[in-house]
């Protein structure tokens, strides 16, 4: 083994190289960490959905009341009322007669949220008002969330 360490082959490779200062190195490491954490947070925030396991279907029954209106009794399923739309369609033409979010105040329907949790879920009732002139027997009812049908289409009975 040579007595002069500068003549050792592996030391010659490092002799002329210069390193970055400790402060610059720390700033770079912190910057990389912050950027990676930002990307991770962004990814997690944009991939989180209310239902990760597939689309939830709402179960319900549509019946005519003694007053001539209709009630949609929710039997099972759960969806946030704020981004769920009630849609009334003309089955023969496919034309939407009504398409409004459940939280909108409307003369055409009323959501009775029995447990006041902000969700359309079991025990809730949606009253469809026939006196408004849009909702009538023979049309179809659907509940839509994010362009997906979660209830219906069910034909309004006479």
C-alpha positions in Angstrom: 0.0 0.0 0.0 1.5 3.4 -0.9 2.5 5.6 2.0 1.3 8.8 0.2 -2.5 8.8 0.2 -2.6 11.4 -2.6 -1.1 8.8 -4.9 -3.9 6.3 -4.2 -6.1 5.8 -7.3 -9.4 6.3 -5.6 -8.3 9.6 -4.0 -7.2 11.1 -7.3 -10.9 11.1 -8.5 -12.0 13.2 -5.6 -9.1 15.6 -5.5 -10.4 18.2 -8.0 -14.1 17.9 -7.2 -15.8 20.6 -5.2 -19.0 20.1 -3.2 -21.9 22.5 -2.7 -22.1 24.3 0.6 -24.1 22.8 3.4 -26.6 25.6 3.3 -27.3 25.2 -0.5 -27.6 21.4 0.1 -30.2 21.9 2.9 -32.2 24.4 0.8 -32.3 21.9 -2.0 -33.4 19.0 0.2 -36.1 21.1 1.8 -37.3 22.4 -1.6 -37.5 18.8 -3.0 -39.4 17.7 0.1 -41.9 20.5 -0.1 -42.5 19.9 -3.8 -43.0 16.2 -3.3 -45.4 16.8 -0.4 -47.3 19.3 -2.5 -47.7 16.8 -5.3 -48.8 14.1 -2.8 -51.4 16.4 -1.2 -52.7 17.5 -4.6 -53.0 13.9 -5.7 -54.8 12.8 -2.6 -57.2 15.8 -2.6 -58.2 15.2 -6.2 -58.6 11.4 -6.0 -60.8 11.4 -2.9 -64.4 10.9 -3.8 -67.5 10.3 -1.7 -67.7 6.7 -3.0 -64.4 5.0 -3.9 -65.9 1.6 -4.2 -68.3 2.3 -7.1 -71.4 4.2 -7.6 -74.1 4.0 -4.9 -77.6 3.4 -6.1 -80.6 4.8 -4.3 -83.5 2.5 -3.7 -87.0 4.0 -3.5 -90.7 3.7 -4.3 -92.8 6.2 -6.2 -96.4 6.4 -5.3 -99.3 8.8 -5.8 -100.7 10.6 -2.8 -104.4 11.2 -2.0 -103.9 14.9 -2.9 -102.8 14.0 -6.5 -99.0 14.5 -6.0 -96.4 11.8 -5.9 -93.9 10.8 -3.2 -90.6 9.2 -3.7 -89.8 7.3 -0.5 -86.1 6.6 -0.2 -85.6 3.0 1.1 -81.8 2.6 0.9 -78.6 4.2 -0.3 -77.1 7.5 0.7 -75.9 10.5 -1.4 -75.1 14.1 -0.6 -78.1 16.3 -1.4 -76.1 19.3 -2.5 -74.7 17.7 -5.7 -77.6 15.4 -6.5 -80.0 16.4 -9.2 -83.7 15.5 -9.6 -84.6 15.0 -13.3 -88.0 14.6 -14.8 -87.9 13.2 -18.4 -90.4 12.8 -21.2 -89.8 9.1 -21.9 -90.9 9.3 -25.5 -88.6 12.2 -26.5 -85.9 12.0 -23.9 -86.4 15.7 -23.2 -85.7 16.9 -19.7 -88.8 18.7 -18.4 -87.0 19.5 -15.1 -83.4 19.2 -13.9 -82.7 20.8 -10.6 -80.4 20.1 -7.6 -82.0 18.7 -4.5 -81.1 21.7 -2.4 -82.6 24.3 -4.8 -85.9 25.7 -3.6 -88.4 24.6 -6.1 -92.1 24.8 -6.7 -91.9 21.4 -8.4 -90.5 19.2 -5.6 -89.6 19.3 -2.0 -87.0 17.1 -0.2 -88.1 16.2 3.3 -84.7 15.3 4.9 -86.1 13.5 7.9 -82.9 13.2 9.8 -81.6 16.7 8.8 -78.1 15.3 7.8 -77.9 16.9 4.3 -78.1 13.6 2.6 -80.7 11.8 0.6 -81.0 8.5 2.5 -83.3 6.0 4.0 -86.4 7.6 5.5 -86.3 10.7 3.4 -89.2 11.7 1.1 -89.2 13.7 -2.0 -92.6 15.2 -2.8 -93.3 15.8 -6.5 -95.8 18.6 -7.0 -98.2 18.0 -9.9 -99.9 21.4 -9.4 -96.8 23.2 -10.9 -97.7 21.8 -14.3 -94.4 20.2 -15.3 -94.7 16.9 -13.4 -97.4 14.6 -14.7 -98.1 10.9 -15.0 -96.2 9.0 -17.6 -93.0 11.0 -17.3 -89.8 9.4 -15.8 -88.0 10.4 -12.5 -84.3 10.0 -12.1 -81.8 11.1 -9.4 -78.4 12.0 -11.0 -75.0 12.5 -9.4 -72.0 13.5 -11.4 -73.7 12.6 -14.7 -74.5 9.1 -13.4 -78.1 7.9 -12.7 -78.3 6.7 -9.1 -82.1 6.2 -9.1 -84.5 5.4 -11.9 -85.6 6.0 -14.5 -89.0 5.2 -12.9 -92.3 6.1 -14.6 -94.6 8.4 -12.7 -97.8 6.4 -12.0 -101.2 7.7 -12.9 
